[in-house]
Amino acid sequence: MAQRDAETVGRRIHRLRTGLGLTQRELAEPSYTPGYVSAVESDRRSPSAEAMRHFARRLGLDTGELATGRTEDPVAARELALLEAVVAGDRPRISALATGPLRARALTDLAAAAPERDEAAAWYEEATALLADEPPHLRVEANAGRAVRLRQSGEVRYARHLLRTIREELHDSGHPDPAALLFVDAHLAACDVQVGEDGSPAAAEALALALPSPGLSRDLHLRLARTLVAAGRADDARAAVAQARAAHRQLGLRAELALCHQARARARHSDGDLSGAVADLGQSRAMLTADGRHQSAADVGTELAGVHRELGNVTGARALLENILAAAEPGTRTAARAHRQLGLLPRPAGPDPAAERSLRTAVTILERTGPGHELAGALLDLAEVLATRGDTAAAAGVLSAGLLNIERMTQASG
């Protein structure tokens, strides 16, 4: 410490600037010139109070720390300040603190935590450009962001291909960053669910990596990092910042993690673990509801009602489906799925006009909206109800007309 106390302000600025990898121009802009920085660093000029404030801000320090040299690690302080700017969405502050790969990382953090913001695509594009000449492991998050944008624009299969490639690269690297792996896994699992592949290993891995309370974890680690920076414990401070950053990135994955629970529920259902499937579907529905995705929550609720039916909980399944139908817009796929499940619920022996009505309603909606495989399933269910009551001619007529509709849908989509 005595050696640093003997430093002149100019030499201290030089040491801190080079330690952060900044050029004289980067430190100077936008208020000063590289020549002025050179004169200060060589002790040919004494910086003004305003210049000291500018240099301290660019170096991520308090003015007093820069003046006295009483700072143990400006890099840890800068990383903390940068993450706090990301959390606050303070773009000017981010621009002042970071250039190059650090700025790219901040931009991917902004986009990951707010994936539906209009600016998210531009943030990922800028990050990708900033990292163009960097090693592959530094480009992972920006490349994954590009895949996410493809998925959100409907190019699900291509997005899944990119995410699978990135996932393999992360595992092959031998040092996969958990925050990056969680991000890739969650979006890959969402792609798998969207294309109908429910046994996604990415879903289980994402749920194992996910924090139960990311917002709380982020805030606690940020508070810890501030304390550690003030105490001069640089390594511990940087570790706390990394933990806070991982938690912050997870905040944008609520919908994808809900789909991970749905995917795991389907895998558990296939394995005969109906109670486990109920738990995962309930968690998925709660997460989607909390995120304001009410239609997706209703679709998961319909799936949950089906598992309750298999468990013999007919009363619970019926109540859930009636609540979904009360809130759903008539004529939508969500309503069709709920009507179909309602028609499958066990009822007293004998003719069951209510079940037939529910299934006919589902068929009518799906004939207009599709998809074809769901229409086929509803037609088979309706035909079975009709055949069970002995009306085989009506059952055959339903299937015959339904096959024509499915063929028409297939031709229209082709």
Secondary structure, 3 states (H helix, E strand, C coil): CHHHHCCCHHHHHHHHHHHCCCCHHHHHCCCCCHHHHHHHHCCCCCCCHHHHHHHHHHHCCCHHHHHHCCCCCHHHHHHHHHHHHHHHCCHHHHHHHCCHHHHHHHHHHHHHHCCCCCCHHHHHHHHHHHCCCCCHHHHHHHHHHHHHHHHHCCCHHHHHHHHHHHHHHHHHCCCCCHHHHHHHHHHHHHHHHHCCCCCCHHHHHHHHHCCCCHHHHHHHHHHHHHHHHHCCCHHHHHHHHHHHHHHHHHHHHHHHHHHHHHHHHHHHHHCCCHHHHHHHHHHHHHHHHHCCCHHHHHHHHHHHHHHHHHHCCHHHHHHHHHHHHHHCCCCCHHHHHHHHHHHHCCCCCCCCHHHHHHHHHHHHHHHHHCCHHHHHHHHHHHHHHHHHCCCHHHHHHHHHHHHHHHHHHHHHHC
